[in-house]
Amino acid sequence: MTDLKEVAELARELRALRRSAQLTYQRLSAKSHYTAAPLSAAASGNTVSTRWHGGGHGAP
């Protein structure tokens, strides 16, 4: 099980990186090949997938 503090820290880092790169979730999605929804969910800290799946689908 992932520690909640680790999830919160990951979420903070993801938000900070996205802001510093001046990317919207849509632009980040295009660059990362994940859809905006899982990227936003991970950055919220509410959910973090244990299996990221690329290829433009963004779903495990």
C-alpha positions in Angstrom: 0.0 0.0 0.0 1.3 3.5 -0.9 1.8 5.8 2.1 -0.6 8.8 1.9 2.2 11.2 2.6 4.0 9.9 -0.5 0.9 10.3 -2.6 0.4 13.8 -1.4 4.1 14.7 -2.1 3.9 13.1 -5.6 0.8 15.2 -6.3 2.5 18.4 -5.2 5.5 17.6 -7.3 3.3 16.9 -10.4 1.4 20.1 -10.0 4.6 22.1 -9.5 6.3 20.5 -12.6 3.2 21.1 -14.8 3.0 24.8 -13.7 6.7 25.4 -14.1 6.5 24.0 -17.7 3.4 26.2 -18.3 1.4 23.3 -19.6 -2.3 22.7 -19.5 -3.4 19.1 -18.9 -4.4 18.9 -22.6 -0.9 19.9 -23.7 0.7 17.7 -21.1 -1.5 14.9 -22.4 -0.3 15.3 -25.9 3.4 15.3 -24.8 3.1 12.3 -22.4 0.6 10.1 -24.4 -1.7 9.9 -21.4 -5.1 11.4 -21.4 -5.7 14.5 -19.3 -8.1 12.7 -16.9 -5.5 10.4 -15.2 -2.9 13.1 -15.2 -5.3 15.5 -13.4 -6.4 12.7 -11.0 -2.8 11.9 -10.1 -2.0 15.6 -9.5 -5.1 15.9 -7.3 -3.6 13.3 -4.9 -7.0 11.6 -4.8 -5.9 8.6 -6.9 -2.7 7.3 -8.3 -2.7 4.3 -10.6 -0.3 1.6 -9.8 -0.3 0.7 -13.5 0.2 3.5 -16.0 -0.5 2.6 -19.6 0.8 4.8 -22.4 -0.1 4.8 -26.0 -2.6 7.7 -25.8 -5.2 5.8 -23.7 -4.3 6.9 -20.2 -6.0 3.9 -18.6 -4.5 0.9 -16.9 
